[in-house]
């Protein structure tokens, strides 16, 4: 990956995609599954479109 910079940031419970507990604090498995994800952002610097 010559010329590329790769950065990894873990955010854990600080940036949920959806709330994964209800008003009573009960874990919602279906919502929790939406939070188990990988997001990849690619930013090209110095490349012509």
N, CA, C and O atoms as a Tripos MOL2 file, in Angstrom:
@<TRIPOS>MOLECULE
protein
  196   195    49     0     0
PROTEIN
NO_CHARGES

@<TRIPOS>ATOM
      1 N           0.8250   -1.1800    0.0000 N.3       1 UNK1
      2 CA          0.0000    0.0000    0.0000 C.3       1 UNK1
      3 C           0.8670    1.2410    0.0000 C.2       1 UNK1
      4 O           0.6690    2.1530    0.8030 O.2       1 UNK1
      5 N           1.8250    1.2710   -0.9010 N.am      2 UNK2
      6 CA          2.7010    2.4260   -1.0070 C.3       2 UNK2
      7 C           1.8910    3.6790   -1.2970 C.2       2 UNK2
      8 O           1.0180    3.6770   -2.1650 O.2       2 UNK2
      9 N           2.1800    4.7330   -0.5780 N.am      3 UNK3
     10 CA          1.5150    6.0050   -0.8040 C.3       3 UNK3
     11 C           0.1850    6.1450   -0.0830 C.2       3 UNK3
     12 O          -0.4670    7.1830   -0.2020 O.2       3 UNK3
     13 N          -0.2330    5.1330    0.6580 N.am      4 UNK4
     14 CA         -1.5010    5.1780    1.3740 C.3       4 UNK4
     15 C          -1.2350    5.3010    2.8710 C.2       4 UNK4
     16 O          -0.2370    4.7970    3.3860 O.2       4 UNK4
     17 N          -2.1420    5.9770    3.5510 N.am      5 UNK5
     18 CA         -2.1180    6.0370    5.0000 C.3       5 UNK5
     19 C          -3.4020    5.3920    5.4970 C.2       5 UNK5
     20 O          -4.4940    5.7420    5.0490 O.2       5 UNK5
     21 N          -3.2730    4.4590    6.4160 N.am      6 UNK6
     22 CA         -4.4440    3.7760    6.9680 C.3       6 UNK6
     23 C          -4.5390    4.1390    8.4450 C.2       6 UNK6
     24 O          -3.5750    3.9990    9.1980 O.2       6 UNK6
     25 N          -5.7100    4.6040    8.8430 N.am      7 UNK7
     26 CA         -5.9440    4.9550   10.2410 C.3       7 UNK7
     27 C          -7.1210    4.1420   10.7600 C.2       7 UNK7
     28 O          -8.1090    3.9510   10.0520 O.2       7 UNK7
     29 N          -7.0170    3.6700   11.9750 N.am      8 UNK8
     30 CA         -8.0700    2.8740   12.5990 C.3       8 UNK8
     31 C          -8.4760    3.5580   13.8930 C.2       8 UNK8
     32 O          -7.6260    3.9340   14.7000 O.2       8 UNK8
     33 N          -9.7810    3.7170   14.0870 N.am      9 UNK9
     34 CA        -10.2900    4.3260   15.3070 C.3       9 UNK9
     35 C         -11.4170    3.4560   15.8540 C.2       9 UNK9
     36 O         -12.3900    3.1900   15.1480 O.2       9 UNK9
     37 N         -11.2970    3.0160   17.0860 N.am     10 UNK10
     38 CA        -12.3750    2.2800   17.7310 C.3      10 UNK10
     39 C         -13.2200    3.2380   18.5490 C.2      10 UNK10
     40 O         -12.6990    4.0370   19.3270 O.2      10 UNK10
     41 N         -14.5050    3.1510   18.3710 N.am     11 UNK11
     42 CA        -15.3820    4.0650   19.1050 C.3      11 UNK11
     43 C         -16.3230    3.3350   20.0480 C.2      11 UNK11
     44 O         -16.9680    3.9620   20.8890 O.2      11 UNK11
     45 N         -16.4090    2.0140   19.9160 N.am     12 UNK12
     46 CA        -17.1970    1.2060   20.8400 C.3      12 UNK12
     47 C         -18.5840    1.7490   21.1000 C.2      12 UNK12
     48 O         -19.3530    2.0070   20.1730 O.2      12 UNK12
     49 N         -18.8870    1.9150   22.3440 N.am     13 UNK13
     50 CA        -20.2370    2.3230   22.7340 C.3      13 UNK13
     51 C         -20.4680    3.8300   22.6320 C.2      13 UNK13
     52 O         -21.5660    4.2940   22.9380 O.2      13 UNK13
     53 N         -19.4790    4.5980   22.2180 N.am     14 UNK14
     54 CA        -19.6470    6.0550   22.1900 C.3      14 UNK14
     55 C         -20.3960    6.5500   20.9640 C.2      14 UNK14
     56 O         -20.9370    7.6560   20.9850 O.2      14 UNK14
     57 N         -20.4410    5.7640   19.9000 N.am     15 UNK15
     58 CA        -21.1190    6.1900   18.6700 C.3      15 UNK15
     59 C         -21.9670    5.0510   18.1140 C.2      15 UNK15
     60 O         -21.6270    4.4430   17.1000 O.2      15 UNK15
     61 N         -23.0750    4.7760   18.7940 N.am     16 UNK16
     62 CA        -23.9780    3.7230   18.3530 C.3      16 UNK16
     63 C         -24.7160    4.1470   17.0850 C.2      16 UNK16
     64 O         -25.0630    5.3160   16.9220 O.2      16 UNK16
     65 N         -24.9550    3.1800   16.1850 N.am     17 UNK17
     66 CA        -25.7740    3.4640   15.0040 C.3      17 UNK17
     67 C         -27.2330    3.6300   15.4310 C.2      17 UNK17
     68 O         -27.9370    4.5100   14.9360 O.2      17 UNK17
     69 N         -27.6740    2.7830   16.3470 N.am     18 UNK18
     70 CA        -29.0200    2.8510   16.9150 C.3      18 UNK18
     71 C         -28.9310    2.5530   18.4020 C.2      18 UNK18
     72 O         -27.9970    1.8870   18.8490 O.2      18 UNK18
     73 N         -29.8830    3.0350   19.1600 N.am     19 UNK19
     74 CA        -29.9300    2.7530   20.5930 C.3      19 UNK19
     75 C         -30.2040    1.2660   20.7800 C.2      19 UNK19
     76 O         -31.1160    0.7260   20.1520 O.2      19 UNK19
     77 N         -29.4350    0.5960   21.6290 N.am     20 UNK20
     78 CA        -29.5860   -0.8530   21.7470 C.3      20 UNK20
     79 C         -30.1830   -1.3160   23.0780 C.2      20 UNK20
     80 O         -30.1390   -2.5030   23.4000 O.2      20 UNK20
     81 N         -30.7300   -0.3940   23.8350 N.am     21 UNK21
     82 CA        -31.4740   -0.7560   25.0460 C.3      21 UNK21
     83 C         -32.7840    0.0220   25.0510 C.2      21 UNK21
     84 O         -32.8670    1.1350   24.5320 O.2      21 UNK21
     85 N         -33.8140   -0.5930   25.6540 N.am     22 UNK22
     86 CA        -35.0910    0.1110   25.7320 C.3      22 UNK22
     87 C         -35.1220    1.0230   26.9570 C.2      22 UNK22
     88 O         -34.1140    1.1710   27.6480 O.2      22 UNK22
     89 N         -36.2680    1.6290   27.2240 N.am     23 UNK23
     90 CA        -36.3950    2.5880   28.3310 C.3      23 UNK23
     91 C         -36.1090    1.9490   29.6850 C.2      23 UNK23
     92 O         -35.7270    2.6380   30.6310 O.2      23 UNK23
     93 N         -36.2940    0.6330   29.7780 N.am     24 UNK24
     94 CA        -36.0460   -0.0750   31.0310 C.3      24 UNK24
     95 C         -34.6180   -0.5990   31.1270 C.2      24 UNK24
     96 O         -34.2660   -1.2360   32.1200 O.2      24 UNK24
     97 N         -33.7870   -0.3430   30.1150 N.am     25 UNK25
     98 CA        -32.4050   -0.7920   30.1270 C.3      25 UNK25
     99 C         -32.2120   -2.2110   29.6240 C.2      25 UNK25
    100 O         -31.1370   -2.7890   29.7840 O.2      25 UNK25
    101 N         -33.2590   -2.7820   29.0110 N.am     26 UNK26
    102 CA        -33.1850   -4.1450   28.4800 C.3      26 UNK26
    103 C         -32.5180   -4.1040   27.1090 C.2      26 UNK26
    104 O         -32.9050   -3.3240   26.2390 O.2      26 UNK26
    105 N         -31.5000   -4.9630   26.9290 N.am     27 UNK27
    106 CA        -30.7680   -5.0230   25.6650 C.3      27 UNK27
    107 C         -31.6730   -5.5280   24.5500 C.2      27 UNK27
    108 O         -32.3740   -6.5260   24.7170 O.2      27 UNK27
    109 N         -31.6560   -4.8400   23.4170 N.am     28 UNK28
    110 CA        -32.4380   -5.2190   22.2480 C.3      28 UNK28
    111 C         -31.4970   -5.8610   21.2380 C.2      28 UNK28
    112 O         -30.7270   -5.1650   20.5750 O.2      28 UNK28
    113 N         -31.5560   -7.1810   21.1180 N.am     29 UNK29
    114 CA        -30.6190   -7.9330   20.2800 C.3      29 UNK29
    115 C         -30.6200   -7.4520   18.8350 C.2      29 UNK29
    116 O         -29.5490   -7.2890   18.2500 O.2      29 UNK29
    117 N         -31.7910   -7.2200   18.2400 N.am     30 UNK30
    118 CA        -31.8580   -6.7930   16.8340 C.3      30 UNK30
    119 C         -31.1870   -5.4370   16.6510 C.2      30 UNK30
    120 O         -30.4850   -5.2250   15.6620 O.2      30 UNK30
    121 N         -31.3910   -4.5220   17.5870 N.am     31 UNK31
    122 CA        -30.7560   -3.2090   17.5060 C.3      31 UNK31
    123 C         -29.2610   -3.3420   17.7490 C.2      31 UNK31
    124 O         -28.4640   -2.6680   17.0980 O.2      31 UNK31
    125 N         -28.8780   -4.2010   18.6760 N.am     32 UNK32
    126 CA        -27.4700   -4.4140   18.9750 C.3      32 UNK32
    127 C         -26.7160   -4.9290   17.7640 C.2      32 UNK32
    128 O         -25.5540   -4.5780   17.5570 O.2      32 UNK32
    129 N         -27.3690   -5.7580   16.9630 N.am     33 UNK33
    130 CA        -26.7330   -6.2870   15.7550 C.3      33 UNK33
    131 C         -26.3920   -5.1650   14.7740 C.2      33 UNK33
    132 O         -25.3870   -5.2470   14.0690 O.2      33 UNK33
    133 N         -27.2130   -4.1280   14.7250 N.am     34 UNK34
    134 CA        -26.9470   -2.9970   13.8250 C.3      34 UNK34
    135 C         -25.7150   -2.2180   14.2540 C.2      34 UNK34
    136 O         -25.0960   -1.5420   13.4320 O.2      34 UNK34
    137 N         -25.3510   -2.3030   15.5250 N.am     35 UNK35
    138 CA        -24.1820   -1.5910   16.0280 C.3      35 UNK35
    139 C         -22.8870   -2.3610   15.8120 C.2      35 UNK35
    140 O         -21.8030   -1.7910   15.9380 O.2      35 UNK35
    141 N         -22.9800   -3.6400   15.4920 N.am     36 UNK36
    142 CA        -21.7880   -4.4290   15.2000 C.3      36 UNK36
    143 C         -21.4870   -4.2620   13.7130 C.2      36 UNK36
    144 O         -21.9890   -5.0070   12.8710 O.2      36 UNK36
    145 N         -20.6750   -3.2870   13.4210 N.am     37 UNK37
    146 CA        -20.4390   -2.9250   12.0230 C.3      37 UNK37
    147 C         -19.0190   -2.4300   11.8500 C.2      37 UNK37
    148 O         -18.3170   -2.1290   12.8160 O.2      37 UNK37
    149 N         -18.6250   -2.3550   10.6200 N.am     38 UNK38
    150 CA        -17.3450   -1.7660   10.2470 C.3      38 UNK38
    151 C         -17.6520   -0.6650    9.2450 C.2      38 UNK38
    152 O         -18.3590   -0.8910    8.2620 O.2      38 UNK38
    153 N         -17.1330    0.4970    9.4890 N.am     39 UNK39
    154 CA        -17.2920    1.6100    8.5490 C.3      39 UNK39
    155 C         -15.9280    1.9410    7.9730 C.2      39 UNK39
    156 O         -14.9490    2.0670    8.7080 O.2      39 UNK39
    157 N         -15.8660    2.0800    6.6690 N.am     40 UNK40
    158 CA        -14.6170    2.3910    5.9890 C.3      40 UNK40
    159 C         -14.7880    3.7060    5.2440 C.2      40 UNK40
    160 O         -15.6580    3.8360    4.3820 O.2      40 UNK40
    161 N         -13.9540    4.6720    5.5820 N.am     41 UNK41
    162 CA        -13.9360    5.9600    4.8800 C.3      41 UNK41
    163 C         -12.6450    6.0220    4.0820 C.2      41 UNK41
    164 O         -11.5630    5.7730    4.6130 O.2      41 UNK41
    165 N         -12.7660    6.3540    2.8080 N.am     42 UNK42
    166 CA        -11.5890    6.4600    1.9480 C.3      42 UNK42
    167 C         -11.4820    7.9070    1.4820 C.2      42 UNK42
    168 O         -12.4100    8.4580    0.8890 O.2      42 UNK42
    169 N         -10.3480    8.4990    1.7590 N.am     43 UNK43
    170 CA        -10.1030    9.8610    1.3350 C.3      43 UNK43
    171 C          -8.8530    9.8580    0.4690 C.2      43 UNK43
    172 O          -7.7810    9.4570    0.9220 O.2      43 UNK43
    173 N          -8.9850   10.2970   -0.7530 N.am     44 UNK44
    174 CA         -7.8470   10.3350   -1.6670 C.3      44 UNK44
    175 C          -7.2980   11.7530   -1.7100 C.2      44 UNK44
    176 O          -8.0090   12.7010   -2.0430 O.2      44 UNK44
    177 N          -6.0450   11.8780   -1.3750 N.am     45 UNK45
    178 CA         -5.3950   13.1910   -1.4260 C.3      45 UNK45
    179 C          -4.4220   13.2000   -2.5910 C.2      45 UNK45
    180 O          -3.6570   12.2540   -2.7810 O.2      45 UNK45
    181 N          -4.4550   14.2560   -3.3570 N.am     46 UNK46
    182 CA         -3.5150   14.4080   -4.4650 C.3      46 UNK46
    183 C          -3.8610   13.5800   -5.6810 C.2      46 UNK46
    184 O          -3.0240   13.4180   -6.5690 O.2      46 UNK46
    185 N          -5.0830   13.0450   -5.7470 N.am     47 UNK47
    186 CA         -5.5010   12.2550   -6.9090 C.3      47 UNK47
    187 C          -6.4920   13.0620   -7.7230 C.2      47 UNK47
    188 O          -7.3890   13.7010   -7.1730 O.2      47 UNK47
    189 N          -6.3290   13.0280   -9.0190 N.am     48 UNK48
    190 CA         -7.2770   13.7180   -9.8920 C.3      48 UNK48
    191 C          -8.5270   12.8780  -10.0130 C.2      48 UNK48
    192 O          -8.4390   11.6530  -10.0940 O.2      48 UNK48
    193 N          -9.7100   13.5170  -10.0260 N.am     49 UNK49
    194 CA        -10.9770   12.7600  -10.1380 C.3      49 UNK49
    195 C         -11.1060   12.0800  -11.4940 C.2      49 UNK49
    196 O         -12.1030   11.4070  -11.7540 O.2      49 UNK49
@<TRIPOS>BOND
     1     1     2 1
     2     2     3 1
     3     3     4 2
     4     3     5 am
     5     5     6 1
     6     6     7 1
     7     7     8 2
     8     7     9 am
     9     9    10 1
    10    10    11 1
    11    11    12 2
    12    11    13 am
    13    13    14 1
    14    14    15 1
    15    15    16 2
    16    15    17 am
    17    17    18 1
    18    18    19 1
    19    19    20 2
    20    19    21 am
    21    21    22 1
    22    22    23 1
    23    23    24 2
    24    23    25 am
    25    25    26 1
    26    26    27 1
    27    27    28 2
    28    27    29 am
    29    29    30 1
    30    30    31 1
    31    31    32 2
    32    31    33 am
    33    33    34 1
    34    34    35 1
    35    35    36 2
    36    35    37 am
    37    37    38 1
    38    38    39 1
    39    39    40 2
    40    39    41 am
    41    41    42 1
    42    42    43 1
    43    43    44 2
    44    43    45 am
    45    45    46 1
    46    46    47 1
    47    47    48 2
    48    47    49 am
    49    49    50 1
    50    50    51 1
    51    51    52 2
    52    51    53 am
    53    53    54 1
    54    54    55 1
    55    55    56 2
    56    55    57 am
    57    57    58 1
    58    58    59 1
    59    59    60 2
    60    59    61 am
    61    61    62 1
    62    62    63 1
    63    63    64 2
    64    63    65 am
    65    65    66 1
    66    66    67 1
    67    67    68 2
    68    67    69 am
    69    69    70 1
    70    70    71 1
    71    71    72 2
    72    71    73 am
    73    73    74 1
    74    74    75 1
    75    75    76 2
    76    75    77 am
    77    77    78 1
    78    78    79 1
    79    79    80 2
    80    79    81 am
    81    81    82 1
    82    82    83 1
    83    83    84 2
    84    83    85 am
    85    85    86 1
    86    86    87 1
    87    87    88 2
    88    87    89 am
    89    89    90 1
    90    90    91 1
    91    91    92 2
    92    91    93 am
    93    93    94 1
    94    94    95 1
    95    95    96 2
    96    95    97 am
    97    97    98 1
    98    98    99 1
    99    99   100 2
   100    99   101 am
   101   101   102 1
   102   102   103 1
   103   103   104 2
   104   103   105 am
   105   105   106 1
   106   106   107 1
   107   107   108 2
   108   107   109 am
   109   109   110 1
   110   110   111 1
   111   111   112 2
   112   111   113 am
   113   113   114 1
   114   114   115 1
   115   115   116 2
   116   115   117 am
   117   117   118 1
   118   118   119 1
   119   119   120 2
   120   119   121 am
   121   121   122 1
   122   122   123 1
   123   123   124 2
   124   123   125 am
   125   125   126 1
   126   126   127 1
   127   127   128 2
   128   127   129 am
   129   129   130 1
   130   130   131 1
   131   131   132 2
   132   131   133 am
   133   133   134 1
   134   134   135 1
   135   135   136 2
   136   135   137 am
   137   137   138 1
   138   138   139 1
   139   139   140 2
   140   139   141 am
   141   141   142 1
   142   142   143 1
   143   143   144 2
   144   143   145 am
   145   145   146 1
   146   146   147 1
   147   147   148 2
   148   147   149 am
   149   149   150 1
   150   150   151 1
   151   151   152 2
   152   151   153 am
   153   153   154 1
   154   154   155 1
   155   155   156 2
   156   155   157 am
   157   157   158 1
   158   158   159 1
   159   159   160 2
   160   159   161 am
   161   161   162 1
   162   162   163 1
   163   163   164 2
   164   163   165 am
   165   165   166 1
   166   166   167 1
   167   167   168 2
   168   167   169 am
   169   169   170 1
   170   170   171 1
   171   171   172 2
   172   171   173 am
   173   173   174 1
   174   174   175 1
   175   175   176 2
   176   175   177 am
   177   177   178 1
   178   178   179 1
   179   179   180 2
   180   179   181 am
   181   181   182 1
   182   182   183 1
   183   183   184 2
   184   183   185 am
   185   185   186 1
   186   186   187 1
   187   187   188 2
   188   187   189 am
   189   189   190 1
   190   190   191 1
   191   191   192 2
   192   191   193 am
   193   193   194 1
   194   194   195 1
   195   195   196 2
@<TRIPOS>SUBSTRUCTURE
     1 UNK1         2 RESIDUE 1 A UNK
     2 UNK2         6 RESIDUE 1 A UNK
     3 UNK3        10 RESIDUE 1 A UNK
     4 UNK4        14 RESIDUE 1 A UNK
     5 UNK5        18 RESIDUE 1 A UNK
     6 UNK6        22 RESIDUE 1 A UNK
     7 UNK7        26 RESIDUE 1 A UNK
     8 UNK8        30 RESIDUE 1 A UNK
     9 UNK9        34 RESIDUE 1 A UNK
    10 UNK10       38 RESIDUE 1 A UNK
    11 UNK11       42 RESIDUE 1 A UNK
    12 UNK12       46 RESIDUE 1 A UNK
    13 UNK13       50 RESIDUE 1 A UNK
    14 UNK14       54 RESIDUE 1 A UNK
    15 UNK15       58 RESIDUE 1 A UNK
    16 UNK16       62 RESIDUE 1 A UNK
    17 UNK17       66 RESIDUE 1 A UNK
    18 UNK18       70 RESIDUE 1 A UNK
    19 UNK19       74 RESIDUE 1 A UNK
    20 UNK20       78 RESIDUE 1 A UNK
    21 UNK21       82 RESIDUE 1 A UNK
    22 UNK22       86 RESIDUE 1 A UNK
    23 UNK23       90 RESIDUE 1 A UNK
    24 UNK24       94 RESIDUE 1 A UNK
    25 UNK25       98 RESIDUE 1 A UNK
    26 UNK26      102 RESIDUE 1 A UNK
    27 UNK27      106 RESIDUE 1 A UNK
    28 UNK28      110 RESIDUE 1 A UNK
    29 UNK29      114 RESIDUE 1 A UNK
    30 UNK30      118 RESIDUE 1 A UNK
    31 UNK31      122 RESIDUE 1 A UNK
    32 UNK32      126 RESIDUE 1 A UNK
    33 UNK33      130 RESIDUE 1 A UNK
    34 UNK34      134 RESIDUE 1 A UNK
    35 UNK35      138 RESIDUE 1 A UNK
    36 UNK36      142 RESIDUE 1 A UNK
    37 UNK37      146 RESIDUE 1 A UNK
    38 UNK38      150 RESIDUE 1 A UNK
    39 UNK39      154 RESIDUE 1 A UNK
    40 UNK40      158 RESIDUE 1 A UNK
    41 UNK41      162 RESIDUE 1 A UNK
    42 UNK42      166 RESIDUE 1 A UNK
    43 UNK43      170 RESIDUE 1 A UNK
    44 UNK44      174 RESIDUE 1 A UNK
    45 UNK45      178 RESIDUE 1 A UNK
    46 UNK46      182 RESIDUE 1 A UNK
    47 UNK47      186 RESIDUE 1 A UNK
    48 UNK48      190 RESIDUE 1 A UNK
    49 UNK49      194 RESIDUE 1 A UNK
